[in-house]
């Protein structure tokens, strides 16, 4: 089977909360799951804790446990757990140091799993995802606005539709786009100014388009001060 060339590139964020997920806790664990579990249990920074009357120092990439606890956690037998930890040591993936009080597990090259690419790869991956998400959002938004505009023009006399669209286009070209609600208000005002006469309404629209006016008002020869309205 051909190897996926992208499968070993980059990384994903994996919150430790996954360890409390019933699906994660369902056992017995696979070897791969047990390995990831060790990575999740390792301390992200140096730490210390009290064990009996002794203060234990645990470095970054380490954690304190016992073979018994791991066996119970992974739902394995003690022998299988011991052999697995030995396998990790042979593979130079993790080491263990046992005492009478428990076992310290050390992840070899812990920084490789936590530091590699955490700046550039995360930023690049997040940026790409945001671009994809934003692109999809913008498409949905544009389609919705397009449908709303089409709904606005429904019921309008056919000869008025194109002049109305030309006015909306002019507003957009002059960097003062008009909203859906603005178009609705404009259509109502246009009907008042024209007294429902399509020819007058068209002239009113053409007047504003020719002069790049943001609003509509009575034809120039009839306009009165204070009657100009914009949206």
C-alpha positions as protocol buffer text, in pm:
chain_id: "A"
residue {
  index: 1
  type: UNK
  ca { x: 0 y: 0 z: 0 }
}
residue {
  index: 2
  type: UNK
  ca { x: 142 y: 340 z: -99 }
}
residue {
  index: 3
  type: UNK
  ca { x: 235 y: 567 z: 186 }
}
residue {
  index: 4
  type: UNK
  ca { x: 43 y: 891 z: 222 }
}
residue {
  index: 5
  type: UNK
  ca { x: 312 y: 1155 z: 176 }
}
residue {
  index: 6
  type: UNK
  ca { x: 120 y: 1403 z: 392 }
}
residue {
  index: 7
  type: UNK
  ca { x: 50 y: 1168 z: 682 }
}
residue {
  index: 8
  type: UNK
  ca { x: 375 y: 1248 z: 864 }
}
residue {
  index: 9
  type: UNK
  ca { x: 368 y: 1623 z: 811 }
}
residue {
  index: 10
  type: UNK
  ca { x: 248 y: 1872 z: 1069 }
}
residue {
  index: 11
  type: UNK
  ca { x: 48 y: 1787 z: 1377 }
}
residue {
  index: 12
  type: UNK
  ca { x: -291 y: 1829 z: 1539 }
}
residue {
  index: 13
  type: UNK
  ca { x: -390 y: 1973 z: 1874 }
}
residue {
  index: 14
  type: UNK
  ca { x: -516 y: 1705 z: 2110 }
}
residue {
  index: 15
  type: UNK
  ca { x: -668 y: 1822 z: 2437 }
}
residue {
  index: 16
  type: UNK
  ca { x: -604 y: 1610 z: 2746 }
}
residue {
  index: 17
  type: UNK
  ca { x: -979 y: 1611 z: 2805 }
}
residue {
  index: 18
  type: UNK
  ca { x: -997 y: 1329 z: 2549 }
}
residue {
  index: 19
  type: UNK
  ca { x: -875 y: 1099 z: 2825 }
}
residue {
  index: 20
  type: UNK
  ca { x: -1210 y: 1142 z: 2999 }
}
residue {
  index: 21
  type: UNK
  ca { x: -1408 y: 1051 z: 2690 }
}
residue {
  index: 22
  type: UNK
  ca { x: -1591 y: 716 z: 2727 }
}
residue {
  index: 23
  type: UNK
  ca { x: -1472 y: 613 z: 2380 }
}
residue {
  index: 24
  type: UNK
  ca { x: -1111 y: 673 z: 2484 }
}
residue {
  index: 25
  type: UNK
  ca { x: -1155 y: 485 z: 2811 }
}
residue {
  index: 26
  type: UNK
  ca { x: -1308 y: 184 z: 2639 }
}
residue {
  index: 27
  type: UNK
  ca { x: -1054 y: -97 z: 2650 }
}
residue {
  index: 28
  type: UNK
  ca { x: -838 y: -275 z: 2618 }
}
residue {
  index: 29
  type: UNK
  ca { x: -611 y: -7 z: 2468 }
}
residue {
  index: 30
  type: UNK
  ca { x: -419 y: -65 z: 2148 }
}
residue {
  index: 31
  type: UNK
  ca { x: -42 y: -10 z: 2158 }
}
residue {
  index: 32
  type: UNK
  ca { x: -85 y: 310 z: 1960 }
}
residue {
  index: 33
  type: UNK
  ca { x: -349 y: 438 z: 2198 }
}
residue {
  index: 34
  type: UNK
  ca { x: -131 y: 353 z: 2497 }
}
residue {
  index: 35
  type: UNK
  ca { x: 159 y: 546 z: 2344 }
}
residue {
  index: 36
  type: UNK
  ca { x: -57 y: 854 z: 2285 }
}
residue {
  index: 37
  type: UNK
  ca { x: -188 y: 816 z: 2640 }
}
residue {
  index: 38
  type: UNK
  ca { x: 169 y: 841 z: 2771 }
}
residue {
  index: 39
  type: UNK
  ca { x: 223 y: 1160 z: 2569 }
}
residue {
  index: 40
  type: UNK
  ca { x: -93 y: 1307 z: 2716 }
}
residue {
  index: 41
  type: UNK
  ca { x: 8 y: 1221 z: 3072 }
}
residue {
  index: 42
  type: UNK
  ca { x: 356 y: 1372 z: 3043 }
}
residue {
  index: 43
  type: UNK
  ca { x: 409 y: 1707 z: 3215 }
}
residue {
  index: 44
  type: UNK
  ca { x: 428 y: 2004 z: 2981 }
}
residue {
  index: 45
  type: UNK
  ca { x: 664 y: 2184 z: 3221 }
}
residue {
  index: 46
  type: UNK
  ca { x: 882 y: 2097 z: 3519 }
}
residue {
  index: 47
  type: UNK
  ca { x: 675 y: 2013 z: 3822 }
}
residue {
  index: 48
  type: UNK
  ca { x: 702 y: 1877 z: 4174 }
}
residue {
  index: 49
  type: UNK
  ca { x: 463 y: 1695 z: 4404 }
}
residue {
  index: 50
  type: UNK
  ca { x: 459 y: 1544 z: 4749 }
}
residue {
  index: 51
  type: UNK
  ca { x: 483 y: 1165 z: 4771 }
}
residue {
  index: 52
  type: UNK
  ca { x: 456 y: 1056 z: 5131 }
}
residue {
  index: 53
  type: UNK
  ca { x: 717 y: 1269 z: 5308 }
}
residue {
  index: 54
  type: UNK
  ca { x: 928 y: 1319 z: 4998 }
}
residue {
  index: 55
  type: UNK
  ca { x: 910 y: 1597 z: 4738 }
}
residue {
  index: 56
  type: UNK
  ca { x: 935 y: 1447 z: 4391 }
}
residue {
  index: 57
  type: UNK
  ca { x: 1077 y: 1656 z: 4106 }
}
residue {
  index: 58
  type: UNK
  ca { x: 931 y: 1574 z: 3767 }
}
residue {
  index: 59
  type: UNK
  ca { x: 1082 y: 1732 z: 3460 }
}
residue {
  index: 60
  type: UNK
  ca { x: 907 y: 1838 z: 3142 }
}
residue {
  index: 61
  type: UNK
  ca { x: 819 y: 1528 z: 2940 }
}
residue {
  index: 62
  type: UNK
  ca { x: 800 y: 1306 z: 3250 }
}
residue {
  index: 63
  type: UNK
  ca { x: 529 y: 1179 z: 3481 }
}
residue {
  index: 64
  type: UNK
  ca { x: 512 y: 953 z: 3784 }
}
residue {
  index: 65
  type: UNK
  ca { x: 300 y: 638 z: 3782 }
}
residue {
  index: 66
  type: UNK
  ca { x: 334 y: 261 z: 3830 }
}
residue {
  index: 67
  type: UNK
  ca { x: 305 y: -49 z: 3615 }
}
residue {
  index: 68
  type: UNK
  ca { x: -6 y: -143 z: 3812 }
}
residue {
  index: 69
  type: UNK
  ca { x: -178 y: 189 z: 3742 }
}
residue {
  index: 70
  type: UNK
  ca { x: -93 y: 169 z: 3372 }
}
residue {
  index: 71
  type: UNK
  ca { x: -217 y: -189 z: 3355 }
}
residue {
  index: 72
  type: UNK
  ca { x: -548 y: -92 z: 3510 }
}
residue {
  index: 73
  type: UNK
  ca { x: -572 y: 218 z: 3294 }
}
residue {
  index: 74
  type: UNK
  ca { x: -509 y: 32 z: 2970 }
}
residue {
  index: 75
  type: UNK
  ca { x: -695 y: -281 z: 3081 }
}
residue {
  index: 76
  type: UNK
  ca { x: -386 y: -492 z: 3022 }
}
residue {
  index: 77
  type: UNK
  ca { x: -208 y: -757 z: 3226 }
}
residue {
  index: 78
  type: UNK
  ca { x: 106 y: -660 z: 3418 }
}
residue {
  index: 79
  type: UNK
  ca { x: 325 y: -865 z: 3185 }
}
residue {
  index: 80
  type: UNK
  ca { x: 190 y: -698 z: 2870 }
}
residue {
  index: 81
  type: UNK
  ca { x: 241 y: -356 z: 3025 }
}
residue {
  index: 82
  type: UNK
  ca { x: 599 y: -438 z: 3126 }
}
residue {
  index: 83
  type: UNK
  ca { x: 682 y: -570 z: 2778 }
}
residue {
  index: 84
  type: UNK
  ca { x: 528 y: -261 z: 2615 }
}
residue {
  index: 85
  type: UNK
  ca { x: 738 y: -25 z: 2826 }
}
residue {
  index: 86
  type: UNK
  ca { x: 1042 y: -233 z: 2739 }
}
residue {
  index: 87
  type: UNK
  ca { x: 951 y: -203 z: 2371 }
}
residue {
  index: 88
  type: UNK
  ca { x: 932 y: 177 z: 2400 }
}
residue {
  index: 89
  type: UNK
  ca { x: 1276 y: 181 z: 2560 }
}
residue {
  index: 90
  type: UNK
  ca { x: 1421 y: -35 z: 2281 }
}
residue {
  index: 91
  type: UNK
  ca { x: 1261 y: 192 z: 2021 }
}
residue {
  index: 92
  type: UNK
  ca { x: 1402 y: 496 z: 2204 }
}
residue {
  index: 93
  type: UNK
  ca { x: 1053 y: 639 z: 2246 }
}
residue {
  index: 94
  type: UNK
  ca { x: 1033 y: 638 z: 2627 }
}
residue {
  index: 95
  type: UNK
  ca { x: 1232 y: 524 z: 2928 }
}
residue {
  index: 96
  type: UNK
  ca { x: 1126 y: 417 z: 3275 }
}
residue {
  index: 97
  type: UNK
  ca { x: 1294 y: 440 z: 3613 }
}
residue {
  index: 98
  type: UNK
  ca { x: 1137 y: 226 z: 3879 }
}
residue {
  index: 99
  type: UNK
  ca { x: 1156 y: 266 z: 4255 }
}
residue {
  index: 100
  type: UNK
  ca { x: 975 y: 105 z: 4546 }
}
residue {
  index: 101
  type: UNK
  ca { x: 727 y: 394 z: 4536 }
}
residue {
  index: 102
  type: UNK
  ca { x: 651 y: 386 z: 4164 }
}
residue {
  index: 103
  type: UNK
  ca { x: 785 y: 447 z: 3817 }
}
residue {
  index: 104
  type: UNK
  ca { x: 897 y: 765 z: 3644 }
}
residue {
  index: 105
  type: UNK
  ca { x: 822 y: 758 z: 3272 }
}
residue {
  index: 106
  type: UNK
  ca { x: 1027 y: 986 z: 3047 }
}
residue {
  index: 107
  type: UNK
  ca { x: 921 y: 1058 z: 2690 }
}
residue {
  index: 108
  type: UNK
  ca { x: 1229 y: 1066 z: 2468 }
}
residue {
  index: 109
  type: UNK
  ca { x: 1247 y: 1381 z: 2254 }
}
residue {
  index: 110
  type: UNK
  ca { x: 928 y: 1515 z: 2415 }
}
residue {
  index: 111
  type: UNK
  ca { x: 991 y: 1855 z: 2254 }
}
residue {
  index: 112
  type: UNK
  ca { x: 954 y: 1696 z: 1912 }
}
residue {
  index: 113
  type: UNK
  ca { x: 590 y: 1618 z: 1986 }
}
residue {
  index: 114
  type: UNK
  ca { x: 513 y: 1952 z: 2152 }
}
residue {
  index: 115
  type: UNK
  ca { x: 745 y: 2216 z: 2004 }
}
residue {
  index: 116
  type: UNK
  ca { x: 804 y: 2127 z: 1641 }
}
residue {
  index: 117
  type: UNK
  ca { x: 603 y: 2359 z: 1422 }
}
residue {
  index: 118
  type: UNK
  ca { x: 398 y: 2502 z: 1707 }
}
residue {
  index: 119
  type: UNK
  ca { x: 446 y: 2854 z: 1568 }
}
residue {
  index: 120
  type: UNK
  ca { x: 464 y: 2848 z: 1192 }
}
residue {
  index: 121
  type: UNK
  ca { x: 266 y: 2530 z: 1127 }
}
residue {
  index: 122
  type: UNK
  ca { x: -11 y: 2628 z: 1365 }
}
residue {
  index: 123
  type: UNK
  ca { x: -33 y: 2979 z: 1221 }
}
residue {
  index: 124
  type: UNK
  ca { x: -30 y: 2852 z: 865 }
}
residue {
  index: 125
  type: UNK
  ca { x: -280 y: 2574 z: 934 }
}
residue {
  index: 126
  type: UNK
  ca { x: -512 y: 2806 z: 1125 }
}
residue {
  index: 127
  type: UNK
  ca { x: -485 y: 3069 z: 854 }
}
residue {
  index: 128
  type: UNK
  ca { x: -573 y: 2821 z: 580 }
}
residue {
  index: 129
  type: UNK
  ca { x: -867 y: 2687 z: 778 }
}
residue {
  index: 130
  type: UNK
  ca { x: -995 y: 3038 z: 845 }
}
residue {
  index: 131
  type: UNK
  ca { x: -967 y: 3124 z: 477 }
}
residue {
  index: 132
  type: UNK
  ca { x: -1164 y: 2814 z: 388 }
}
residue {
  index: 133
  type: UNK
  ca { x: -1427 y: 2885 z: 652 }
}
residue {
  index: 134
  type: UNK
  ca { x: -1448 y: 3253 z: 568 }
}
residue {
  index: 135
  type: UNK
  ca { x: -1475 y: 3172 z: 199 }
}
residue {
  index: 136
  type: UNK
  ca { x: -1766 y: 2941 z: 266 }
}
residue {
  index: 137
  type: UNK
  ca { x: -1930 y: 3198 z: 493 }
}
residue {
  index: 138
  type: UNK
  ca { x: -1893 y: 3472 z: 234 }
}
residue {
  index: 139
  type: UNK
  ca { x: -2043 y: 3249 z: -35 }
}
residue {
  index: 140
  type: UNK
  ca { x: -2345 y: 3169 z: 181 }
}
residue {
  index: 141
  type: UNK
  ca { x: -2386 y: 3536 z: 270 }
}
residue {
  index: 142
  type: UNK
  ca { x: -2360 y: 3646 z: -95 }
}
residue {
  index: 143
  type: UNK
  ca { x: -2616 y: 3389 z: -206 }
}
residue {
  index: 144
  type: UNK
  ca { x: -2853 y: 3497 z: 70 }
}
residue {
  index: 145
  type: UNK
  ca { x: -2823 y: 3865 z: -25 }
}
residue {
  index: 146
  type: UNK
  ca { x: -2873 y: 3782 z: -390 }
}
residue {
  index: 147
  type: UNK
  ca { x: -3194 y: 3592 z: -310 }
}
residue {
  index: 148
  type: UNK
  ca { x: -3320 y: 3875 z: -88 }
}
residue {
  index: 149
  type: UNK
  ca { x: -3264 y: 4129 z: -366 }
}
residue {
  index: 150
  type: UNK
  ca { x: -3447 y: 3908 z: -612 }
}
residue {
  index: 151
  type: UNK
  ca { x: -3737 y: 3887 z: -364 }
}
residue {
  index: 152
  type: UNK
  ca { x: -3742 y: 4266 z: -336 }
}
residue {
  index: 153
  type: UNK
  ca { x: -3779 y: 4306 z: -710 }
}
residue {
  index: 154
  type: UNK
  ca { x: -4059 y: 4052 z: -724 }
}
residue {
  index: 155
  type: UNK
  ca { x: -4391 y: 4236 z: -764 }
}
residue {
  index: 156
  type: UNK
  ca { x: -4220 y: 4540 z: -918 }
}
residue {
  index: 157
  type: UNK
  ca { x: -4329 y: 4638 z: -1268 }
}
residue {
  index: 158
  type: UNK
  ca { x: -4084 y: 4484 z: -1513 }
}
residue {
  index: 159
  type: UNK
  ca { x: -3985 y: 4813 z: -1676 }
}
residue {
  index: 160
  type: UNK
  ca { x: -3874 y: 4948 z: -1336 }
}
residue {
  index: 161
  type: UNK
  ca { x: -3652 y: 4655 z: -1236 }
}
residue {
  index: 162
  type: UNK
  ca { x: -3352 y: 4740 z: -1456 }
}
residue {
  index: 163
  type: UNK
  ca { x: -3341 y: 5112 z: -1359 }
}
residue {
  index: 164
  type: UNK
  ca { x: -3359 y: 5008 z: -993 }
}
residue {
  index: 165
  type: UNK
  ca { x: -3071 y: 4764 z: -1041 }
}
residue {
  index: 166
  type: UNK
  ca { x: -2873 y: 5035 z: -1225 }
}
residue {
  index: 167
  type: UNK
  ca { x: -2919 y: 5268 z: -927 }
}
residue {
  index: 168
  type: UNK
  ca { x: -2803 y: 4997 z: -685 }
}
residue {
  index: 169
  type: UNK
  ca { x: -2499 y: 4930 z: -908 }
}
residue {
  index: 170
  type: UNK
  ca { x: -2416 y: 5301 z: -917 }
}
residue {
  index: 171
  type: UNK
  ca { x: -2423 y: 5317 z: -539 }
}
residue {
  index: 172
  type: UNK
  ca { x: -2185 y: 5023 z: -522 }
}
residue {
  index: 173
  type: UNK
  ca { x: -1946 y: 5174 z: -779 }
}
residue {
  index: 174
  type: UNK
  ca { x: -1936 y: 5502 z: -587 }
}
residue {
  index: 175
  type: UNK
  ca { x: -1839 y: 5309 z: -272 }
}
residue {
  index: 176
  type: UNK
  ca { x: -2170 y: 5375 z: -98 }
}
residue {
  index: 177
  type: UNK
  ca { x: -2355 y: 5043 z: -133 }
}
residue {
  index: 178
  type: UNK
  ca { x: -2717 y: 5035 z: -32 }
}
residue {
  index: 179
  type: UNK
  ca { x: -2853 y: 4771 z: 203 }
}
residue {
  index: 180
  type: UNK
  ca { x: -3150 y: 4542 z: 140 }
}
residue {
  index: 181
  type: UNK
  ca { x: -3357 y: 4745 z: 384 }
}
residue {
  index: 182
  type: UNK
  ca { x: -3241 y: 5064 z: 211 }
}
residue {
  index: 183
  type: UNK
  ca { x: -3367 y: 4935 z: -123 }
}
residue {
  index: 184
  type: UNK
  ca { x: -3704 y: 4858 z: 32 }
}
residue {
  index: 185
  type: UNK
  ca { x: -3733 y: 5211 z: 172 }
}
residue {
  index: 186
  type: UNK
  ca { x: -3618 y: 5362 z: -157 }
}
residue {
  index: 187
  type: UNK
  ca { x: -3884 y: 5173 z: -354 }
}
residue {
  index: 188
  type: UNK
  ca { x: -4155 y: 5302 z: -119 }
}
residue {
  index: 189
  type: UNK
  ca { x: -4027 y: 5659 z: -150 }
}
residue {
  index: 190
  type: UNK
  ca { x: -3997 y: 5623 z: -527 }
}
residue {
  index: 191
  type: UNK
  ca { x: -4362 y: 5525 z: -546 }
}
residue {
  index: 192
  type: UNK
  ca { x: -4458 y: 5838 z: -349 }
}
residue {
  index: 193
  type: UNK
  ca { x: -4244 y: 6076 z: -556 }
}
residue {
  index: 194
  type: UNK
  ca { x: -4372 y: 5934 z: -884 }
}
residue {
  index: 195
  type: UNK
  ca { x: -4734 y: 5893 z: -772 }
}
residue {
  index: 196
  type: UNK
  ca { x: -4715 y: 5540 z: -905 }
}
residue {
  index: 197
  type: UNK
  ca { x: -4623 y: 5653 z: -1257 }
}
residue {
  index: 198
  type: UNK
  ca { x: -4351 y: 5426 z: -1400 }
}
residue {
  index: 199
  type: UNK
  ca { x: -4219 y: 5680 z: -1650 }
}
residue {
  index: 200
  type: UNK
  ca { x: -4169 y: 5940 z: -1376 }
}
residue {
  index: 201
  type: UNK
  ca { x: -4010 y: 5680 z: -1149 }
}
residue {
  index: 202
  type: UNK
  ca { x: -3763 y: 5586 z: -1423 }
}
residue {
  index: 203
  type: UNK
  ca { x: -3672 y: 5952 z: -1479 }
}
residue {
  index: 204
  type: UNK
  ca { x: -3615 y: 6000 z: -1106 }
}
residue {
  index: 205
  type: UNK
  ca { x: -3382 y: 5701 z: -1097 }
}
residue {
  index: 206
  type: UNK
  ca { x: -3197 y: 5810 z: -1412 }
}
residue {
  index: 207
  type: UNK
  ca { x: -3156 y: 6159 z: -1265 }
}
residue {
  index: 208
  type: UNK
  ca { x: -2980 y: 6019 z: -957 }
}
residue {
  index: 209
  type: UNK
  ca { x: -2772 y: 5773 z: -1162 }
}
residue {
  index: 210
  type: UNK
  ca { x: -2647 y: 6044 z: -1400 }
}
residue {
  index: 211
  type: UNK
  ca { x: -2545 y: 6272 z: -1113 }
}
residue {
  index: 212
  type: UNK
  ca { x: -2420 y: 5988 z: -888 }
}
residue {
  index: 213
  type: UNK
  ca { x: -2655 y: 6098 z: -614 }
}
residue {
  index: 214
  type: UNK
  ca { x: -2694 y: 5866 z: -319 }
}
residue {
  index: 215
  type: UNK
  ca { x: -3063 y: 5940 z: -282 }
}
residue {
  index: 216
  type: UNK
  ca { x: -3369 y: 5989 z: -496 }
}
residue {
  index: 217
  type: UNK
  ca { x: -3593 y: 6296 z: -505 }
}
residue {
  index: 218
  type: UNK
  ca { x: -3833 y: 6486 z: -726 }
}
residue {
  index: 219
  type: UNK
  ca { x: -3723 y: 6568 z: -1075 }
}
residue {
  index: 220
  type: UNK
  ca { x: -3489 y: 6866 z: -1075 }
}
residue {
  index: 221
  type: UNK
  ca { x: -3747 y: 7119 z: -1193 }
}
residue {
  index: 222
  type: UNK
  ca { x: -3979 y: 7020 z: -904 }
}
residue {
  index: 223
  type: UNK
  ca { x: -3729 y: 6961 z: -623 }
}
residue {
  index: 224
  type: UNK
  ca { x: -3773 y: 7153 z: -299 }
}
residue {
  index: 225
  type: UNK
  ca { x: -3511 y: 7226 z: -37 }
}
residue {
  index: 226
  type: UNK
  ca { x: -3503 y: 6967 z: 240 }
}
residue {
  index: 227
  type: UNK
  ca { x: -3674 y: 6693 z: 38 }
}
residue {
  index: 228
  type: UNK
  ca { x: -3362 y: 6503 z: -64 }
}
residue {
  index: 229
  type: UNK
  ca { x: -3355 y: 6163 z: 106 }
}
residue {
  index: 230
  type: UNK
  ca { x: -3076 y: 5906 z: 113 }
}
residue {
  index: 231
  type: UNK
  ca { x: -3042 y: 5553 z: 250 }
}
